[in-house]
């Protein structure tokens, strides 16, 4: 049988390096070009997913597999098909494939990626229907099997980290996206919060929601401007910590910035910088020994708490596979000629 619902999962840094390397060499064959345009693509800090339907998905898979063999990569993409692909995607969206088990950020990333896909001129409505069902099924899995174990999300783990250094001083939050909102909700009862971000409209929404001081940084600001404005507010408020939620390829904070707020001998107070951004916007050799915690440190903390989650997680994964079996059988019944007959021009 010709497989026509497929997931290509690039889960590691090695795989992403491979993907970047071959991107410029991607052949302009009509099948592969069309498959990529009509694929759902999702990027997270742990993986890159390409989800495809139709005969041309297999052309895309064969191309990636041949390039892995040619370049002699030990860790190429992992391929999932049909029911296995559906189950895997449900687990991803429910946080069951994350290093931080049952975290909620990936569901938000899935939703954002789907909205971008839906607006594309190459949107595949059949694939769109499946993705919407995957989102609903993941939500069901979380509500029935994972309630209570998602408390150690990025925001929850950050709160636990802050508790070990608690002084009652304010906390700076850099950014205005979903993670900034999550941190605001979980921290506002214990800490005065100050938000700094580039998006004026989102900052106004945050200010109305949390009744916290907000400061806008010009979207065109360079690294020195970021350093200067944050240090200025730092000197005024003397916060306990800065939590960064911004992820971008641009480095926004320099080594000199961290030397000034963390490594200076004149700093007698306990101070933390917690970087949750991916890609990271910071540039410094400092580590958690100097008060700088990176996303990998947060994930390491989460791994400890994951041990108590495993029974519920096992049940949730079994439920995901049962739902996938039901969904895929229903989809086959809905398309009596079989998915292998579907082609999306």
C-alpha positions as CSV (number, residue, x, y, z in Angstrom):
1,X,0.0,0.0,0.0
2,X,1.2,3.5,-0.8
3,X,1.7,5.5,2.4
4,X,0.2,9.0,2.1
5,X,0.0,10.4,5.7
6,X,3.5,10.9,6.9
7,X,5.5,12.7,9.6
8,X,9.2,13.5,9.1
9,X,10.7,14.3,12.5
10,X,14.1,16.1,12.9
11,X,14.6,15.7,16.7
12,X,18.3,16.5,17.3
13,X,20.9,19.2,16.7
14,X,22.6,16.9,14.3
15,X,19.4,16.4,12.3
16,X,18.8,20.2,12.2
17,X,22.4,20.7,11.0
18,X,21.8,18.2,8.3
19,X,18.5,19.9,7.3
20,X,20.2,23.3,7.1
21,X,23.0,21.9,5.0
22,X,20.9,20.3,2.3
23,X,18.2,23.0,2.2
24,X,20.0,24.9,-0.5
25,X,20.5,21.8,-2.6
26,X,16.8,20.7,-2.5
27,X,15.9,19.7,-6.1
28,X,13.2,21.5,-7.9
29,X,11.4,18.3,-8.9
30,X,7.7,19.1,-9.1
31,X,6.8,16.3,-6.7
32,X,9.1,17.4,-3.9
33,X,8.4,21.1,-4.4
34,X,4.7,20.5,-4.2
35,X,5.0,18.2,-1.2
36,X,6.9,20.8,0.7
37,X,4.6,23.6,-0.1
38,X,1.5,21.6,1.0
39,X,3.2,20.3,4.1
40,X,2.5,21.4,7.6
41,X,5.8,22.5,9.2
42,X,6.3,23.1,12.9
43,X,9.5,24.2,14.7
44,X,10.1,23.8,18.4
45,X,13.2,23.9,20.6
46,X,13.3,20.1,20.5
47,X,12.3,19.2,16.9
48,X,11.3,20.2,13.4
49,X,8.3,18.4,12.0
50,X,7.2,18.1,8.4
51,X,3.7,16.6,8.0
52,X,2.5,15.6,4.5
53,X,-0.3,13.9,2.7
54,X,-0.6,12.6,-0.8
55,X,1.7,10.5,-3.1
56,X,4.4,13.2,-3.1
57,X,5.1,12.9,0.6
58,X,6.9,9.6,-0.1
59,X,9.1,11.5,-2.7
60,X,10.1,13.9,0.1
61,X,10.9,11.1,2.5
62,X,13.0,9.2,0.0
63,X,14.9,12.4,-0.7
64,X,15.8,13.1,2.9
65,X,16.7,9.4,3.5
66,X,19.0,9.4,0.5
67,X,20.7,12.6,1.7
68,X,21.2,11.1,5.2
69,X,22.9,8.1,3.6
70,X,25.0,10.2,1.2
71,X,26.2,12.6,3.9
72,X,26.8,9.7,6.4
73,X,24.8,11.3,9.2
74,X,24.2,8.9,12.1
75,X,21.1,10.8,13.2
76,X,18.8,11.6,10.3
77,X,15.1,12.2,10.4
78,X,12.7,9.7,11.9
79,X,9.7,8.7,9.7
80,X,6.2,8.0,10.9
81,X,3.3,6.9,8.7
82,X,-0.4,6.5,8.9
83,X,-1.7,5.4,12.4
84,X,1.8,5.7,13.9
85,X,2.1,9.2,12.5
86,X,-1.2,10.3,14.0
87,X,-0.4,8.8,17.4
88,X,3.1,10.5,17.4
89,X,1.6,13.9,16.6
90,X,-1.0,13.6,19.4
91,X,1.8,12.8,21.8
92,X,3.8,15.7,20.6
93,X,1.0,18.2,21.1
94,X,0.1,16.7,24.5
95,X,3.7,17.2,25.6
96,X,4.3,13.5,25.8
97,X,7.3,13.7,23.5
98,X,8.9,16.7,25.2
99,X,11.9,16.6,27.5
100,X,9.7,18.4,30.0
101,X,6.8,15.9,30.0
102,X,3.2,17.2,29.7
103,X,4.4,20.8,29.2
104,X,1.9,23.1,27.6
105,X,4.0,25.4,25.5
106,X,4.2,22.9,22.5
107,X,0.4,23.0,22.2
108,X,0.6,26.7,21.7
109,X,3.4,26.3,19.2
110,X,1.3,23.8,17.3
111,X,-1.7,26.2,17.2
112,X,0.5,29.1,15.9
113,X,2.0,26.9,13.2
114,X,-1.4,25.6,12.2
115,X,-2.7,29.2,11.8
116,X,0.2,30.0,9.5
117,X,-0.5,26.8,7.5
118,X,-4.2,27.6,7.2
119,X,-3.4,31.0,5.7
120,X,-1.1,29.6,3.1
121,X,-2.2,29.6,-0.5
122,X,-1.1,25.9,-0.6
123,X,-3.3,24.9,2.4
124,X,-4.4,21.3,2.1
125,X,-7.9,21.1,3.6
126,X,-7.8,17.3,4.1
127,X,-4.6,17.6,6.1
128,X,-6.0,20.5,7.9
129,X,-8.9,18.4,9.1
130,X,-6.6,15.8,10.5
131,X,-4.5,18.5,12.2
132,X,-7.6,19.9,13.9
133,X,-8.5,16.5,15.1
134,X,-5.0,15.9,16.4
135,X,-5.3,19.2,18.4
136,X,-8.7,18.1,19.9
137,X,-7.4,14.6,20.7
138,X,-4.3,16.0,22.4
139,X,-6.5,18.3,24.6
140,X,-8.7,15.3,25.5
141,X,-5.6,13.2,26.5
142,X,-4.4,16.0,28.7
143,X,-7.7,16.6,30.4
144,X,-8.3,12.9,31.1
145,X,-4.9,11.6,31.9
146,X,-2.4,14.5,32.6
147,X,-4.3,16.9,34.9
148,X,-2.0,17.9,37.8
149,X,1.3,16.7,36.3
150,X,1.8,19.7,34.0
151,X,2.5,22.0,36.9
152,X,6.2,21.8,36.2
153,X,5.9,23.6,32.9
154,X,8.7,26.1,32.0
155,X,6.8,28.7,34.1
156,X,6.2,26.3,36.9
157,X,9.9,25.2,37.1
158,X,11.0,28.8,36.9
159,X,8.8,29.5,39.9
160,X,10.4,26.7,41.9
161,X,13.9,28.0,41.0
162,X,12.9,31.5,42.2
163,X,11.6,30.0,45.4
164,X,15.1,28.8,46.3
165,X,16.4,32.4,46.0
166,X,13.3,34.2,47.3
167,X,13.9,37.7,48.6
168,X,10.6,39.3,47.7
169,X,12.3,41.8,45.3
170,X,10.7,42.4,41.8
171,X,11.1,40.1,38.9
172,X,11.8,41.4,35.3
173,X,10.1,39.4,32.5
174,X,11.5,40.1,29.0
175,X,9.0,39.4,26.2
176,X,5.2,39.7,25.7
177,X,4.3,36.3,24.2
178,X,2.4,33.3,25.7
179,X,5.3,32.2,28.0
180,X,5.5,35.8,29.4
181,X,1.7,35.5,30.2
182,X,2.2,32.1,31.8
183,X,4.9,33.5,34.0
184,X,2.8,36.5,34.9
185,X,-0.1,34.3,36.0
186,X,2.1,32.0,38.1
187,X,4.3,34.6,39.7
188,X,2.1,37.7,40.3
189,X,0.9,36.5,43.7
190,X,4.5,36.2,45.0
191,X,6.6,38.9,43.2
192,X,6.2,42.4,41.9
193,X,6.5,42.0,38.1
194,X,8.0,44.4,35.6
195,X,7.7,43.6,31.8
196,X,9.9,44.8,29.0
197,X,9.3,44.0,25.4
198,X,9.2,45.3,21.8
199,X,5.6,45.0,20.9
200,X,3.7,48.0,22.2
201,X,0.2,46.5,21.7
202,X,1.0,43.3,23.5
203,X,2.7,45.3,26.4
204,X,-0.5,47.4,26.8
205,X,-2.5,44.1,27.0
206,X,-0.1,42.8,29.7
207,X,-0.3,46.1,31.6
208,X,-4.1,45.9,31.7
209,X,-4.1,42.2,32.7
210,X,-1.4,42.2,35.4
211,X,-1.4,45.9,36.5
212,X,2.4,45.8,36.3
213,X,4.9,48.4,35.1
214,X,5.7,47.8,31.4
215,X,8.6,49.3,29.3
216,X,8.8,49.2,25.6
217,X,12.1,48.6,23.8
218,X,12.3,49.9,20.2
219,X,11.9,47.0,17.8
220,X,14.9,48.3,15.8
221,X,17.1,48.6,18.9
222,X,20.6,47.1,18.7
223,X,22.4,45.1,21.4
224,X,23.9,48.2,23.1
225,X,20.4,49.7,23.5
226,X,19.0,46.5,25.0
227,X,21.9,46.5,27.5
228,X,21.5,50.1,28.4
229,X,17.7,50.1,28.9
230,X,17.6,46.9,30.9
231,X,20.6,48.0,33.1
232,X,18.8,51.4,33.7
233,X,15.7,49.7,34.9
234,X,17.7,47.2,36.9
235,X,19.4,50.0,38.8
236,X,16.0,51.6,39.5
237,X,14.1,48.5,40.7
238,X,16.9,46.3,42.0
239,X,15.1,43.1,40.9
240,X,15.7,39.6,42.2
241,X,15.8,38.1,38.7
242,X,15.4,38.7,35.0
243,X,13.5,36.0,33.1
244,X,13.9,36.1,29.3
245,X,11.2,34.6,27.1
246,X,12.3,36.0,23.8
247,X,13.7,33.6,21.2
248,X,15.4,34.9,18.1
249,X,18.5,34.4,16.1
250,X,19.6,37.9,17.0
251,X,21.9,38.3,20.1
252,X,20.2,40.9,22.2
253,X,22.3,40.9,25.4
254,X,26.1,41.1,25.4
255,X,28.8,39.5,27.7
256,X,29.4,43.0,29.2
257,X,25.7,43.2,30.3
258,X,26.1,40.0,32.3
259,X,29.4,41.0,33.7
260,X,27.7,44.1,35.0
261,X,24.6,42.5,36.6
262,X,25.9,39.1,37.7
263,X,29.6,38.9,37.8
264,X,30.6,42.3,39.2
265,X,32.3,42.1,42.7
266,X,30.1,45.0,43.8
267,X,27.0,43.0,43.5
268,X,26.2,41.7,47.1
269,X,22.6,40.6,46.5
270,X,21.6,37.3,45.0
271,X,20.6,37.8,41.4
272,X,19.4,35.5,38.7
273,X,19.1,35.5,35.0
274,X,16.8,32.7,33.6
275,X,16.9,32.3,29.9
276,X,13.9,30.5,28.4
277,X,14.3,31.8,24.9
278,X,14.9,29.5,21.9
279,X,17.0,30.4,20.0
280,X,18.9,32.0,22.9
281,X,19.4,35.8,22.7
282,X,22.2,35.9,25.2
283,X,26.0,35.7,24.7
284,X,27.9,35.0,27.9
285,X,30.1,32.2,29.3
286,X,28.5,32.5,32.7
287,X,26.7,29.5,34.1
288,X,24.3,28.7,36.9
289,X,27.2,28.9,39.4
290,X,27.1,32.6,38.7
291,X,23.3,32.8,38.7
292,X,22.7,32.3,35.0
293,X,20.2,29.5,34.2
294,X,19.7,28.4,30.6
295,X,16.8,26.4,29.1
296,X,18.9,23.2,29.4
297,X,19.2,23.8,33.2
298,X,15.4,24.2,33.5
299,X,14.9,20.9,31.5
300,X,17.4,19.2,33.8
301,X,15.3,20.3,36.8
302,X,12.2,19.1,35.1
303,X,13.7,15.6,34.5
304,X,13.8,15.1,38.3
305,X,10.1,15.7,38.6
306,X,9.3,13.6,35.6
307,X,10.0,10.4,37.6
308,X,6.7,10.9,39.5
309,X,4.7,11.4,36.3
310,X,5.5,8.2,34.5
311,X,2.4,6.1,35.5
312,X,0.0,8.8,34.2
313,X,2.2,9.4,31.1
314,X,2.1,5.6,30.2
315,X,-1.7,5.7,30.4
316,X,-1.8,8.8,28.3
317,X,0.4,7.3,25.6
318,X,-1.8,4.2,25.4
319,X,-4.9,6.4,25.1
320,X,-3.2,8.3,22.3
321,X,-2.6,5.1,20.3
322,X,-6.2,4.0,20.8
323,X,-7.5,7.4,19.5
324,X,-5.1,7.2,16.5
325,X,-6.5,3.7,15.6
326,X,-10.0,5.0,15.8
327,X,-9.3,8.2,13.8
328,X,-7.3,6.5,11.1
329,X,-10.0,3.8,10.6
330,X,-12.6,6.6,10.4
331,X,-10.5,8.5,7.8
332,X,-10.1,5.4,5.6
333,X,-13.9,4.9,5.7
334,X,-14.4,8.6,4.7
335,X,-12.2,8.1,1.6
336,X,-13.4,4.9,0.0
337,X,-10.8,5.1,-2.8
338,X,-8.0,5.2,-0.2
339,X,-5.6,8.0,0.5
340,X,-3.2,6.7,-2.1
341,X,-5.7,7.9,-4.7
342,X,-5.6,11.5,-3.4
343,X,-3.4,14.0,-5.1
344,X,-3.3,17.6,-4.3
345,X,-2.2,19.8,-7.1
